[in-house]
Amino acid sequence: MNFLFATLRLGLANLWVHKLRSLLTALGIIIGVGAVVAIAAYGEGTKRAAIQDIMRLGANNIIIRSVKPPGSNVAGQNEATRLSEYGLTRKDVRRLKQTVQPIERMVELKRVGDRIRRGTRSVPGAVFGTTPGLQEAASLTVERGRYLTDSDNDGSRNFAVIGAEVAELLFPLDDPVGGSFLIDTQRFVVVGVLRRVGLAGGAGTALVGRDLNYDIHIPLRTANTRFGDVRQSLGQGSRERTKIEISEVIVQLASQDQVRGVAAKIERLIDTEHSETNDVSLIVPLELIEQAERVQFRSNVLMIVIGGLSLFVGGVGIMNIMLASVTERTREIGIRRALGATRRHIVAQFLVETTTLSCVGGLIGVGCGLAVSLGLQWYAQNFGGVEPPVVMLLPVAIAFSFAVLVGIAFGLYPAVRASQQDPIVALRHD
């Protein structure tokens, strides 16, 4: 014990004599560990944000969506008034309900309306006719008022539940609940306002195809009765008419274990009617979550390998400086050997110095990585634009442990070389 304590004290004293050199020697370790900690934290934060966005679509859900196929806009005989007909039909929905099991809930969405106005104000919202089951299937939360009910749908009432952005733009100074606005020429009364969701700009936006904060939900029967199946959009010198019976269907299952099997059944069923037109797409959020995890894992591995290279370079720097130190301290080694120090003592002294360098460098690197992560967290919370990092204990422990191993591995050769010095030759060294 006395030997270990004396060796440690002597090694630390030698490092303290050359403080600046010791710090510069450990700089590669500091940068490498800090990079690994910060990159791993940012990668974990990005992965969680992406998965959270996708999870809002429902890990137990399967989304079937009508998509515009190539060449669909040339249907019709009159180019000035084209008619495009594609996507899911009511017949498709009936077949899904009759043949695909087990299904806990099936929710239909029908896109209607193009102009959303209140007085002189207008918003670029997306109006969907749907049923009350959408609230649970899409995990929607009503912040004010209520969501659509079965009686709203059965009575084909002109009621609407609007997204947070629509509420702010149409009713900047008034309470939206109870207020009214126009969808095309139809007047609707607001019965509820949805809580703001964080899909804007996230992974979920690309999957949903829109910002959910601009959604407007009305009863499905109201959408069919008031707007029908044909939507008209004006272009330069032409008017395009689009006929879509069902814009989207959300199939909700009781368990994630059922998702892949049911998705395969739905895909086979859809292919029997739409394989040639290619106007229906299938989105399985569970598969997207797993894909996001795999992509982020590969990205994290790549970034950590780059950080590991910095640690390797830091280890080379430690070896280089310690080899120079062996030459510089040859006479000291000779004196210690003459006074009875063994080769084991010399190896221990130099290993203590390199291990201490790597440990201190690793600790400083961990501190720097945590500081960068906390700084990015503060920036994300106050200004946005980046995903807040999430610090995980495992990457920190791995980075620090690897730094210590680098110090020992790259310090071993200089230590052995120092111990092999001939005491007589070393004493004569100037």
N, C-alpha and C positions, 0 to 999 in steps of 0.2 A: 504493500500500500504506500509506504514511504517512497519507494522507487517511482511509482506511477505519479504521485503528487509532485515529486521533485522534477520529473521529466515534463509534466504538464506546465509547471511554473516556469521552467527554463524555456520551453517552446513559446509560451505566451510572451515572456519577456523579450525574446528575440524578435517576435512580430511587432511588439510595441515600439521597439527601437526604430524600426523602419515603417512608421504608420502609413505614410503616403504610398510607399511601394506595396505594402500589404493590401491597401485598398484597391490600387490599380490592378494588382494580381487577381483579386477576387471579382473584378468588374465583369468579366465574362460570365461567372457564376451568377452574379446579381441580375444581369440582363436576361440570362437564360431562364432562371427560376421565375423572375417577374413576368416574362413573356408567357411562360406556360400557365401561370396562375391567372393572368388577365385574359388570355385567349380562351382558356377552359371556362372561365366564368361568363365571358361574353357569348361563347358558343352555347352554353347551357341556357342562358337567358333567351337567346334567339330561338333555340329549339322549343323551349316551353311556350314562348309567345306564338310560334307557328302552330304547335299542337293545340294550344288553347283556342286559337282561331278556328281550326278544323273541328275541334270538339264541339264548338257551338252549332255545327251542322248536325251533330249527333253521331256518336260512335255506333249506336244501334240502328242508325238510319241508312236507307238506300235511296238515292235521289235519281229519279228518272226525268229527263228534261227534253223538251222539244228544241231542236236546233235547226237553223236554216241551212239546208244543204246547198252545195254549189249548183248554180243554174236554176234554182227554184224561182227566181224573179223573172224568168222569161215565160212562165206559164200564162196562158191567155192569148187571145187573138189580137186584142187592141193594145199596142205598146203604150198608148197614152194613159190607159187604165188597166194596169196589169193585175192579175190575181195570182197570188202565191198560196198554195195550200200544202201544208206539211205538218209534221209533228204528231203528238199523241192524240188519239181519238177516244171518245167515250166507249167505243167498242173495246179498245185496248184496256181501259180501266176495268170494264166488266170482266174481261177474260182474266186479268190479274187477280181480281177478287175471287173468282170462281176456281182458279187452278193453282195459284201459288199459296202454299202454306208452309210454316205457320206465320201469320201476319197479325200483329197486335193492333196496328192502326194504319190506315191509308188516308192521306190527306191530299186533296187536289188543289191546284192553284191555276187560275186563269188570268192572264195579263189582259187588261182592258184600259181604255182611256189614254189620251195623249196630252191633254191640256188640263193643268191643275191650277185654279185661280181662286183668289179671294179679293174682290175689288180690283185694284190695279196691281196687286201682287200675284206672281206666278212662281212655281217651283218645278224643277225637273224631276219630279217624283215618279215612282213606279207603282201603278195601281194593280192590285191582285184581288180577284174574287176567290174566297176560300171558305173553309169551315172552321168551327171553334177548335177542332183537334189540332190545328196548326200551332196553337200556343204551347202545348206540351211537346209536340213533335219537334219544334224548332227551339224549345227552351226560351220562349219569349216572356219578358216580365213587363207588366203594365205598371207604369209609374203613377199615372193619374187616370181616374175613371175605371173602365172595365174593358174586357175583351168581348169579341162577338159571341153571341149565344145561339143556341138552336132555334129559339123563337125568332131571332133576327133573320136567320137563314130561311126558315119556313115561311115567314111573312114577307120575304123579299124586301126588307126595309132598307131605306137609304141611310144606313149608319156606316160609320167609318172609324177605324183605329189607325192612327197616324204615327209615323216615326218621329224621333226627337228633332231631327233637322227640319222636317216638314212643319212641325209645331212652332219652331223658332222663326221660320221664314214667313209662314202664313199668319201667325198670331204673336208678333213680337211684343206686344204690350197687353194682350188680353189672355184670359184663360181659354185654352183651346176647347176644353170639354164643354159641350153645349153649343159651341160655335158652328158655323156652317161655311162651306166652300163649294166650288163647282168642279166637277170632273166632266170635261167636255161641256155639255149643256145640262147635266144632271146635278141637282143640289143634294149634298150629303151633310149630315149632322155628325160631329165628332163625339164619340162616346168614350174614347180612351186614347191615351198617349203612351207609346212604348218607351221603356227605359233605353237610354243610349247604349249601343253596343260598340265594341272596339274592333270591328272588322274593317273599318275604313283604312285602306292602305296595307292591310295585313294579308296573310295567306288566305284567309277566308274570302276576301273580296274577289280574288281571282277565281275561286271555286263557285261562289254564288253568282258572280258576274255583275254585281252591283253593290252599292253601299246600303246596308239594311236600314240605316237611319233615315233614308228617303223613301222607305216603303209606306204604302197605304193599303190597308186591308179592308175589304168590304165583303158582305155575304156572297157566297157563290151563286145562289139563285138570283140575287140582285144583279150580279154581273151578267148572267145569261139573259135575264129578262130585259135589262136596260141597254145593254151594249151588243148582245149577240156574239157571233163567232168571228165576224169580219172587222178588222181594224184598217183604217185608211191613213196613209201618210203622204204628204205632199212633197214632191221633188221638183227639180228644175224642168218645167215643161211637161211634167207627168204626175200622175197620182197612182201610187201603188196600194193595192188592197191585199191584205194578208189574212188568211183564214187559218186559225189555230183553235181547235176545240179545247184542248187541255195544254197549258204551258208547262206544267211541272206536276209531278206526283212524288210525295214523300212517303216511303214505306218504312214504318217503324216496327222493329222486332223486340221481343222480350229480352233477348240476350245477345251479347256480342258473338257468342259461339255459333249463332244461327246465320250470321251475316253473309259469310262466303257461300254457303250452300244455297240460300235464298237468292243471292245475287246471281249465281249461275243459272238458276231456274228462270229468273226474270230476263236475263240476257238471251237465253234460248227462245223464250216466248216472244220477246220483242223482235228478234231476228226473223222469225217466221213472217212478219208483216212488214218490217222496215229494213231488211238487209240490203235491198236494192236502192232504196231512196236515201238511206243513211241520214235520217232526219231525227233520230232519237239517240241521246247519249245517256250513259249510266255513270253515276258518281257514287263511289263507296268510301265515305270518310274514314272508316277503319283502316282500309288499305292505304289511304293517303297519310294517315297518322304514322303507320309503320314505315312508309316510304320516307317521310320527313325525318323520322328518327334515324333511319339508315344513312340518309344523305348527311345529316348533321354529325353523325358519328364519324363518317369518313372525313368530313371537313375538320372535325376536332383532332382526329389522328394526324392529319397532314400538318395542322398548325402546331401540334405538340411535337411532332418530329422536327419541325423547323426550330422550335424552342430548344429541343434536345441537341441540335447542332450547335446552338449558342453555348450550351453547357459543355459540349465536347471541346469547342474552341477555348472556353474558359479553362478546361482541364489541361489543354496544351499549354496555355499561358502559365498555369501553376507549375507544370513540369519544367518549362523553360526557365522561370525565375528561380526555382529550387535548384536546378542544375548549376545556374550561375552562382547561387548562394553556396553550394558545395565548394566550388572553386574559391570563392571569397573567404570561406571560413575553414580552409584546409588546416591552418595553424591551430585554430580552436579545436578541431577534431583531433589533431595530434596531441595536444595538451590533455584532452579528456582521456584519450587512450592511454597516455603515459601515467595518468593518475588512477588508472584501474577500470575505466569504462570499457565495457565489452562492445562487440559489434551490435549486439541486440539493443544496448542502450542508445547507440548512435541512430539505429533504424527507428527506434521508438521516438527519439527526439524530433527527427525530421517528419515522421508520420504525424506526430502531434501538431506540428506547425501546418502541414498541408490540410489535415482534417479540420483544424481550427479555422483556417482560411475558408474552406468550403462550407463549413457550418455557419460561420458568421455571414459569408456571402449569401448562403441560402436563406438565412433569416432576413437579411436586408432585402433580398429579392422577393420573398414572400410578402414583406411589408410593402414594397413598391407595387407588386401585383394587386394586393388588396386595396391600396390607395387609388390605383387607376380604376379598379372595379367600383369602388365607392364613389369616385368622381363621376364615372359614367352613369351610375345609379342616380346621383343628384341631378345630373344634366337631363337624364331621361324624364325624371319626375317634374322638373321645372320647365323644360323647353321641348321635350319630345324629340322625335326624329330618329332615335335609336332605341333599341330594346334594352331594358335594364338588365345588367349582368346578374347572374346568380352564382355566388361563391359556393363551391362544393368542397368538402373536406378531403375527399379522396385525391383529386388532382393536386391539391396543396401538399398532401403527405407524399405523393409520388414524386413531385418536383423536388421537394426538400431531400428526400431519401436518395434520389438520383444524384443530387448535387454532392451529398456526402460521399457516395460511392465514387463519383468522379474524382473528388479530392484524394481519397485513399488510393484509387487505382493509378492516378497520374503522379502521386507523390511517392509511390513505392519504389520506382526505379531510382530517383535521386537519393532516396534514403539508403537503399542497398549500395549504391555507388559510393555514398559518403562512408558507409561502414567498411568498405573494402580498401580504404586508404591505408597505406603503410604508415604506422606511427612514426618511424624514424624519418621517412621522407616528409611526412606532414609537419613534423617539428622544424625541419630545415626550411619549410616554405615561408616566403616573405609575404 
